[in-house]
Amino acid sequence: MAKAAILTVSDSCAGGEREDRSGPAAREVLTAGGFAVCEERVVPDDQDAIARELVRLADERALDLVFTTGGTGLGPRDVTPEATASVCERLVPGFGELMRAEGRKSTPNAMLSRGIAGLRGRTLIVNLPGSPRAVRECLEAIAGLLPHAVEMMRGGGH
């Protein structure tokens, strides 16, 4: 069973001003899909704080999958893709492409999401949008690819 973490990126949730709804939405989809959610955290929209958590989850916790929620839009504090790119050794552009294409079926605004995916060691990091609905749609779009991706990261064949 693949081990996963969820990192919600939100100033308002980190500051206790708003309840995190995107992290629980991700947990719901992941556990229903057979993934073990080992950790859930909330950090503010701060590139260094996001990068530190991604490194900790990948290097210290050695998780297979890390999903971020939030911080993928066009706002001045939306820096999750930049934080992710700064800690990944290789990018996996197909995940972002698929999530945007799937999201576009519901709203053209999905094309404004800048979420990316990449590898840090044997951990796949995937940026999800911040809305619970978009989190569900994006995870459902990529869920079928995740077991094979984890197998390949563990040294399995193509």
Residue pairs with C-beta under 8 A, 6 or more apart in sequence:
1 34
1 35
1 36
2 35
2 36
2 64
2 65
2 146
2 147
2 150
3 35
3 36
3 38
3 61
3 63
3 64
3 65
4 30
4 35
4 36
4 37
4 38
4 63
4 64
4 65
4 66
4 67
5 37
5 38
5 39
5 40
5 41
5 57
5 61
5 63
5 65
5 66
5 67
6 23
6 26
6 27
6 30
6 37
6 39
6 40
6 41
6 66
6 67
6 68
6 69
7 40
7 41
7 42
7 43
7 50
7 53
7 54
7 57
7 66
7 67
7 68
7 69
8 20
8 22
8 23
8 40
8 41
8 42
8 43
8 68
8 69
8 70
9 42
9 43
9 44
9 45
9 50
9 68
9 69
9 70
9 71
9 80
9 130
10 18
10 20
10 22
10 42
10 44
10 45
10 69
10 70
10 71
10 130
11 44
11 45
11 77
12 18
13 19
13 20
13 42
14 42
14 43
14 44
15 44
20 42
21 132
22 69
22 70
22 128
22 129
22 130
22 131
22 132
22 135
23 40
23 42
23 69
24 132
25 69
25 132
25 133
25 135
25 136
26 67
26 69
26 128
26 135
26 139
27 37
27 40
28 136
29 135
29 136
29 139
29 140
29 143
30 37
30 67
30 139
31 37
33 139
33 143
33 146
35 65
35 146
38 61
38 63
39 57
39 61
39 63
41 53
43 49
43 50
43 53
45 70
45 71
45 77
45 78
45 79
45 80
46 79
47 79
47 82
47 83
47 86
48 83
50 68
50 71
50 79
50 80
50 83
50 84
51 83
51 86
51 87
54 66
54 68
54 83
54 84
54 87
54 120
54 125
55 87
55 120
57 63
57 66
57 123
58 66
58 87
58 120
58 121
58 123
58 125
59 120
59 121
62 122
62 123
63 123
64 122
64 123
64 124
64 150
64 153
64 154
65 123
65 124
65 125
65 126
65 146
65 150
66 123
66 124
66 125
66 126
67 125
67 126
67 127
67 128
67 139
68 80
68 84
68 125
68 126
68 127
68 128
69 128
69 129
69 130
69 135
70 80
70 128
70 129
70 130
71 77
71 78
71 79
71 80
71 81
71 83
71 127
71 130
72 78
72 80
72 81
72 113
72 114
72 115
72 127
72 128
72 129
72 130
73 112
73 113
73 114
73 129
73 130
74 112
74 114
78 114
80 115
80 127
81 114
81 115
81 116
81 127
84 116
84 117
84 118
84 125
84 127
85 91
85 116
85 118
87 118
87 120
87 125
88 118
88 119
88 120
88 125
89 118
89 119
89 120
89 121
90 118
90 119
91 116
91 117
91 118
91 119
92 117
92 118
92 119
92 124
92 149
93 116
93 117
94 117
95 116
95 117
95 126
95 142
95 145
96 113
96 114
96 115
96 116
96 117
96 127
98 141
98 142
98 145
99 110
99 113
99 115
99 128
99 137
99 138
99 141
99 142
100 110
100 111
100 113
100 115
101 141
102 110
102 137
102 138
102 140
102 141
103 110
103 111
103 113
103 129
103 134
103 137
103 138
103 141
104 110
104 111
106 133
106 137
110 129
110 134
113 129
113 134
114 127
115 126
115 127
115 128
115 129
115 138
116 127
117 124
117 125
117 126
117 127
118 124
118 125
119 125
119 153
122 153
122 154
123 153
124 146
124 149
124 150
124 153
126 142
128 134
128 135
128 138
128 139
129 135
129 138
152 158
